[in-house]
């Protein structure tokens, strides 16, 4: 390894660290290195002694060169440009703690190495760690950029927020013409159209939440691919409490509790180069003429725009494309909360990384490239993505019903709707109900006298009077659910408790009975049959 010390060689000739590293590596000195010398530096590691030289060194040194600042003495403040360093070495643990408190997430790798007999060995260990970091160069550069961006945001002077221009809404005449086209053409989705919440919605009684997400992803991908607009399918951070990265605060979900029944939603996100924004908007506008397909922008979230009338005016940072769906009983609506986000990512500079216009991804707030290197499958269709977004499959989870009473039909519906990641469902029962399709793959009915074989490592125990209340992403498999017990409440009380669908799991404590009013509530709450109900058995045993 070639190490360059940005220091006076006369001052470091007696330095034990320098002597120790010189015995193992090629060591040289650059006392008065100017801009030209820094740009053409041929070194694996640049060690900077003077704090005032750090900004120039991190800005001018070649990208492949690791930059390390060695604090000159205890109690010295962090140098300017510290977030863009690869490492910062201080002489005492107290200094390391002080730097960490001051810089926060903007801190680079911090190491406390006292000037003692073992200093050279500790430096060697640090350089070994940094060499491993450099092996993943895209992530190293992205982490440096993220630290610098956080530091700029944390130290920037407070300024009054500049209001963003709203995304322009179509004129009343344009909307009237579009409404008439949709009414006469049938909306293009193949199903019956009805008006709901001021929009055309397709009536579907067979659509689970995951199906709505996947359908809207296909809408967006089909439009972009038809116009040769490149895109990437993103993956959100593995945050069990906020899988979308927005916590529902982006303003594009319904506000009445019926538009986004899943709460924080695992919706799909596509990244498009911001330079292709106009082309992408034209693609979306031309893909679905006369169809009930809408888009909303974060700058005007309360005004859905028909996709056919979409423009790039106002340069929206993102758009959410969706087709509204509604059950025939109007108790379940899939709206913008189930749409697909199309985000326009800005490039920092020529050859640089791309920056998110909204929430971070599983790789942070920047991406090294928008050129796909792998594919991700959603509903048996491959979508372009980055190799870093493709993760190992999670351990399988099986659901086991230990009681199978009169509300089993609705508990299974909740499982199919809100936990599609369950691998297999086992029912411990002697006589399964007649509406159950016992030959359906993924379902096994087991007699109480027989042991359960081939169970997954992770098991989700359930009972017939336990229901999932909203989507539980895969990351929530091991997290504590929000449980609401509603035993003894009448249907009206149940409606008030669960109208916003913000409870992970609720238990009605039915004790083997299913009152007519409670069954009516469950039929409205879970109107979509599960895959385990026999064809034509939708009304069997249902008194409502």
LINZISUL-V281919 format. One record per residue. RES is the residue in one small letter. PSI is psi in degrees with one decimal (none if undefined). OMEGA is omega in whole degrees, 0 to 359 (NA if undefined). Layout:
# LINZISUL-V281919
<<RES & PSI & OMEGA> <RES & PSI & OMEGA>>
This chain:
# LINZISUL-V281919
<<x & 134.0 & 179> <x & 122.7 & 182> <x & 129.1 & 176> <x & 125.9 & 176> <x & 121.7 & 176> <x & 76.6 & 185> <x & 168.0 & 179> <x & 122.6 & 181> <x & -29.8 & 180> <x & -32.5 & 182> <x & -15.8 & 185> <x & 5.0 & 184> <x & -28.9 & 179> <x & 8.2 & 183> <x & 122.2 & 181> <x & -35.3 & 179> <x & -44.5 & 180> <x & -44.5 & 180> <x & -41.6 & 181> <x & -40.1 & 179> <x & -33.7 & 180> <x & -24.7 & 179> <x & -15.1 & 183> <x & -21.0 & 186> <x & 169.9 & 172> <x & 114.1 & 183> <x & 134.8 & 176> <x & 169.4 & 183> <x & 146.4 & 175> <x & 91.2 & 188> <x & -46.5 & 184> <x & 55.8 & 182> <x & 121.1 & 176> <x & -178.2 & 181> <x & -42.9 & 182> <x & -40.9 & 180> <x & -37.1 & 179> <x & -39.4 & 181> <x & -32.3 & 182> <x & 18.0 & 183> <x & 130.6 & 178> <x & 78.5 & 183> <x & 148.6 & 174> <x & -34.6 & 182> <x & 133.6 & 175> <x & 116.7 & 179> <x & 121.0 & 186> <x & 122.7 & 182> <x & -40.7 & 184> <x & 124.3 & 181> <x & -34.9 & 182> <x & -16.8 & 180> <x & -7.3 & 185> <x & -48.9 & 182> <x & -45.3 & 181> <x & -39.2 & 182> <x & -45.5 & 182> <x & -26.2 & 180> <x & -33.6 & 188> <x & -24.6 & 183> <x & 147.2 & 178> <x & 149.1 & 185> <x & -30.2 & 183> <x & -11.4 & 183> <x & 125.4 & 175> <x & 134.0 & 181> <x & 128.5 & 182> <x & 128.3 & 174> <x & 135.1 & 178> <x & 107.6 & 182> <x & 133.9 & 187> <x & -29.6 & 184> <x & 162.2 & 178> <x & 147.6 & 177> <x & 2.2 & 180> <x & 137.4 & 182> <x & 162.2 & 177> <x & 143.3 & 181> <x & 157.2 & 173> <x & 142.9 & 183> <x & 9.1 & 182> <x & -38.1 & 182> <x & -23.4 & 183> <x & 0.3 & 173> <x & 158.3 & 173> <x & -29.7 & 179> <x & 156.0 & 180> <x & 120.3 & 184> <x & 127.1 & 180> <x & 158.0 & 186> <x & -8.6 & 183> <x & 155.0 & 180> <x & -33.6 & 178> <x & -37.8 & 177> <x & -39.3 & 179> <x & -43.8 & 179> <x & -39.0 & 179> <x & -42.3 & 178> <x & -41.8 & 181> <x & -39.7 & 179> <x & -37.4 & 183> <x & -41.5 & 185> <x & -28.1 & 180> <x & -136.1 & 180> <x & -12.1 & 179> <x & -2.2 & 184> <x & 136.2 & 172> <x & -166.1 & 175> <x & 120.7 & 182> <x & 134.1 & 179> <x & 129.7 & 176> <x & 111.8 & 182> <x & 99.3 & 177> <x & 153.8 & 177> <x & 78.0 & 179> <x & -168.2 & 185> <x & -20.7 & 182> <x & 7.8 & 185> <x & -43.2 & 182> <x & -37.3 & 178> <x & -39.2 & 179> <x & -36.2 & 176> <x & -40.8 & 179> <x & -42.3 & 178> <x & -40.0 & 178> <x & -45.1 & 181> <x & -33.7 & 176> <x & -41.4 & 177> <x & -44.1 & 182> <x & -35.1 & 178> <x & -36.9 & 177> <x & -36.7 & 178> <x & -39.9 & 183> <x & -20.0 & 177> <x & -27.8 & 176> <x & 71.5 & 188> <x & -42.5 & 178> <x & -42.2 & 180> <x & -37.1 & 179> <x & -48.0 & 180> <x & -36.9 & 180> <x & -41.2 & 179> <x & -39.6 & 177> <x & -44.2 & 180> <x & -39.5 & 179> <x & -41.5 & 179> <x & -42.4 & 180> <x & -40.5 & 180> <x & -41.9 & 178> <x & -41.5 & 181> <x & -41.5 & 178> <x & -42.9 & 180> <x & -36.7 & 183> <x & -28.1 & 184> <x & -2.2 & 181> <x & 142.3 & 177> <x & 145.5 & 181> <x & 131.9 & 178> <x & 147.9 & 176> <x & 138.0 & 182> <x & 137.9 & 178> <x & 122.1 & 181> <x & 135.3 & 178> <x & 142.2 & 177> <x & 135.8 & 180> <x & 150.8 & 174> <x & 127.5 & 187> <x & 138.9 & 178> <x & 151.8 & 178> <x & 158.0 & 177> <x & 163.0 & 180> <x & -36.6 & 180> <x & -41.2 & 178> <x & -41.2 & 179> <x & -39.5 & 179> <x & -43.7 & 179> <x & -41.2 & 180> <x & -43.2 & 179> <x & -41.9 & 180> <x & -38.1 & 178> <x & -44.3 & 179> <x & -41.8 & 183> <x & -40.0 & 183> <x & -27.6 & 183> <x & -15.1 & 181> <x & 3.2 & 172> <x & -12.1 & 174> <x & -5.4 & 182> <x & -14.3 & 179> <x & -15.8 & 180> <x & 174.3 & 179> <x & 139.9 & 180> <x & 141.4 & 173> <x & 161.3 & 176> <x & 131.0 & 179> <x & 128.5 & 179> <x & 37.3 & 176> <x & 9.5 & 181> <x & 159.8 & 171> <x & 133.5 & 179> <x & 143.4 & 178> <x & 131.7 & 181> <x & 119.3 & 178> <x & 125.0 & 177> <x & 7.4 & 185> <x & 15.2 & 189> <x & 118.5 & 173> <x & 166.8 & 183> <x & -43.9 & 180> <x & -33.4 & 178> <x & -39.5 & 179> <x & -44.3 & 176> <x & -48.0 & 183> <x & -38.1 & 180> <x & -41.5 & 180> <x & -31.6 & 173> <x & -42.4 & 179> <x & -38.1 & 177> <x & -49.5 & 183> <x & -45.9 & 183> <x & -40.4 & 180> <x & -42.6 & 181> <x & -44.4 & 181> <x & -42.2 & 181> <x & -36.9 & 179> <x & -28.8 & 180> <x & 9.5 & 180> <x & 40.5 & 175> <x & 112.3 & 182> <x & 148.1 & 181> <x & 166.2 & 175> <x & 139.2 & 169> <x & 124.9 & 184> <x & 164.3 & 173> <x & 132.1 & 183> <x & 163.6 & 176> <x & 148.3 & 178> <x & 70.5 & 181> <x & 108.6 & 185> <x & -21.0 & 181> <x & -19.6 & 182> <x & 74.1 & 186> <x & -22.0 & 181> <x & -13.2 & 181> <x & 0.2 & 182> <x & -18.5 & 181> <x & 30.1 & 177> <x & 17.4 & 185> <x & 11.5 & 182> <x & -2.7 & 173> <x & 8.1 & 183> <x & 3.9 & 177> <x & 163.0 & 176> <x & 153.1 & 182> <x & -1.9 & 183> <x & 4.3 & 178> <x & -10.0 & 180> <x & -15.0 & 186> <x & -25.9 & 183> <x & 71.1 & 187> <x & -13.2 & 182> <x & -0.8 & 186> <x & -140.2 & 176> <x & 117.9 & 195> <x & 141.2 & 175> <x & 54.9 & 182> <x & 164.1 & 184> <x & 149.6 & 182> <x & 135.8 & 177> <x & 136.6 & 178> <x & 131.2 & 178> <x & 140.2 & 176> <x & 129.8 & 182> <x & -24.5 & 177> <x & -14.7 & 179> <x & 17.9 & 184> <x & -50.2 & 182> <x & -42.1 & 180> <x & -39.8 & 179> <x & -41.8 & 179> <x & -39.4 & 177> <x & -36.5 & 178> <x & -44.3 & 179> <x & -38.9 & 181> <x & -33.6 & 183> <x & -9.8 & 187> <x & -28.1 & 188> <x & 61.3 & 179> <x & 134.7 & 178> <x & 18.3 & 181> <x & 153.7 & 180> <x & 68.2 & 178> <x & 131.3 & 186> <x & 164.0 & 174> <x & 146.1 & 174> <x & 151.7 & 179> <x & 146.4 & 176> <x & -23.4 & 180> <x & -14.6 & 178> <x & 63.0 & 191> <x & -19.6 & 183> <x & -0.1 & 182> <x & 91.6 & 175> <x & 136.8 & 182> <x & 129.8 & 173> <x & 133.4 & 183> <x & -32.5 & 181> <x & -25.7 & 183> <x & 13.4 & 183> <x & 140.2 & 174> <x & 168.3 & 178> <x & 6.0 & 181> <x & 140.8 & 182> <x & -6.6 & 178> <x & 66.1 & 180> <x & 140.1 & 178> <x & -22.1 & 181> <x & 162.2 & 175> <x & 148.9 & 175> <x & 118.4 & 183> <x & 137.5 & 181> <x & 154.3 & 169> <x & 121.0 & 180> <x & 140.3 & 175> <x & 149.4 & 182> <x & 137.2 & 175> <x & 157.9 & 184> <x & -29.1 & 177> <x & 0.8 & 179> <x & 28.0 & 180> <x & -12.4 & 181> <x & 124.1 & 182> <x & 131.9 & 172> <x & 110.6 & 183> <x & -139.9 & 183> <x & -24.3 & 178> <x & -16.9 & 178> <x & 13.0 & 182> <x & 176.7 & 178> <x & 127.6 & 181> <x & 131.8 & 173> <x & 111.0 & 187> <x & 139.2 & 182> <x & 104.8 & 186> <x & 129.9 & 180> <x & 143.0 & 174> <x & 131.7 & 183> <x & -49.8 & 179> <x & 172.4 & 184> <x & 125.5 & 181> <x & 0.7 & 183> <x & -173.2 & 182> <x & 164.2 & 176> <x & 143.9 & 184> <x & 137.5 & 180> <x & 140.8 & 174> <x & -7.1 & 185> <x & -114.6 & 186> <x & 156.0 & 177> <x & 161.5 & 174> <x & -172.9 & 176> <x & -15.8 & 178> <x & 9.0 & 179> <x & -158.0 & 185> <x & -5.1 & 179> <x & 156.2 & 174> <x & 137.8 & 181> <x & -25.5 & 184> <x & 156.4 & 173> <x & 16.5 & 177> <x & 121.4 & 184> <x & 143.9 & 177> <x & 3.3 & 181> <x & -178.3 & 176> <x & 149.7 & 172> <x & 139.1 & 181> <x & 131.5 & 173> <x & 119.0 & 181> <x & 47.2 & 175> <x & 18.3 & 175> <x & 137.9 & 181> <x & 135.9 & 178> <x & 142.2 & 182> <x & 142.4 & 180> <x & -173.9 & 174> <x & 149.3 & 181> <x & -32.7 & 181> <x & -19.9 & 180> <x & -13.0 & 181> <x & 114.4 & 184> <x & 165.0 & 176> <x & 143.5 & 179> <x & 144.1 & 179> <x & 158.2 & 177> <x & 140.7 & 182> <x & 156.0 & 178> <x & 131.7 & 175> <x & 143.9 & 175> <x & 136.5 & 180> <x & 119.2 & 176> <x & 116.1 & 180> <x & -17.7 & 173> <x & 141.0 & 183> <x & 79.6 & 181> <x & -159.8 & 187> <x & -18.4 & 181> <x & 10.3 & 183> <x & -38.9 & 181> <x & -42.8 & 185> <x & -30.2 & 175> <x & -40.6 & 176> <x & -36.4 & 176> <x & -41.1 & 180> <x & -35.8 & 179> <x & -44.3 & 180> <x & -34.9 & 183> <x & -40.3 & 193> <x & -2.1 & 176> <x & 62.1 & 182> <x & -10.7 & 180> <x & -5.4 & 177> <x & 127.9 & 184> <x & -46.6 & 187> <x & 146.8 & 179> <x & 128.9 & 179> <x & 134.8 & 175> <x & 121.2 & 176> <x & 98.9 & 186> <x & 148.2 & 177> <x & -34.3 & 181> <x & 99.4 & 180> <x & 151.8 & 180> <x & 153.3 & 185> <x & -24.1 & 182> <x & -7.8 & 185> <x & 132.4 & 177> <x & 90.1 & 186> <x & -13.9 & 178> <x & 1.0 & 183> <x & 130.3 & 175> <x & 141.6 & 181> <x & 0.0 & 181> <x & 133.2 & 177> <x & 127.5 & 175> <x & 125.7 & 186> <x & 134.4 & 175> <x & 146.8 & 182> <x & -23.0 & 183> <x & -7.1 & 183> <x & 140.7 & 179> <x & 155.9 & 176> <x & 121.2 & 181> <x & 156.1 & 173> <x & 31.8 & 177> <x & 148.6 & 176> <x & 165.3 & 178> <x & -38.3 & 180> <x & 129.7 & 183> <x & 136.6 & 176> <x & 101.3 & 181> <x & 135.0 & 183> <x & 166.3 & 172> <x & 164.8 & 186> <x & -19.3 & 180> <x & 22.6 & 175> <x & 133.6 & 187> <x & 141.9 & 170> <x & 133.0 & 185> <x & -17.7 & 178> <x & 173.3 & 185> <x & 131.2 & 175> <x & 102.0 & 179> <x & 164.1 & 184> <x & -31.9 & 180> <x & -14.1 & 181> <x & 6.5 & 186> <x & -35.9 & 184> <x & -2.5 & 182> <x & 158.3 & 179> <x & 125.7 & 180> <x & 157.3 & 171> <x & 113.5 & 184> <x & 133.6 & 177> <x & 122.8 & 176> <x & 126.9 & 185> <x & 30.4 & 181> <x & 137.8 & 176> <x & -2.6 & 180> <x & 144.7 & 175> <x & 169.7 & 182> <x & -39.5 & 180> <x & -40.1 & 177> <x & -39.5 & 178> <x & -41.6 & 178> <x & -41.6 & 180> <x & -35.4 & 182> <x & -40.6 & 193> <x & 18.2 & 184> <x & -32.0 & 183> <x & -2.8 & 179> <x & 49.9 & 181> <x & 16.6 & 177> <x & 128.9 & 182> <x & -50.8 & 184> <x & 137.8 & 172> <x & 149.2 & 182> <x & 130.2 & 182> <x & -8.8 & 178> <x & 65.3 & 188> <x & -21.8 & 177> <x & 41.8 & 174> <x & -0.4 & 178> <x & 155.9 & 179> <x & 90.9 & 179> <x & 150.6 & 183> <x & -43.1 & 181> <x & -38.4 & 178> <x & -38.0 & 178> <x & -37.9 & 177> <x & -41.0 & 177> <x & -46.0 & 181> <x & -37.6 & 179> <x & -34.7 & 177> <x & -36.1 & 183> <x & -35.5 & 181> <x & 72.6 & 186> <x & -15.1 & 185> <x & 122.2 & 180> <x & 147.3 & 177> <x & 162.5 & 177> <x & -12.0 & 184> <x & 0.0 & 177> <x & 134.9 & 181> <x & 147.1 & 176> <x & 130.4 & 181> <x & 1.7 & 182> <x & 15.2 & 185> <x & -38.9 & 183> <x & -4.1 & 182> <x & 124.8 & 177> <x & 6.4 & 179> <x & 122.0 & 186> <x & 6.2 & 185> <x & none & NA>>
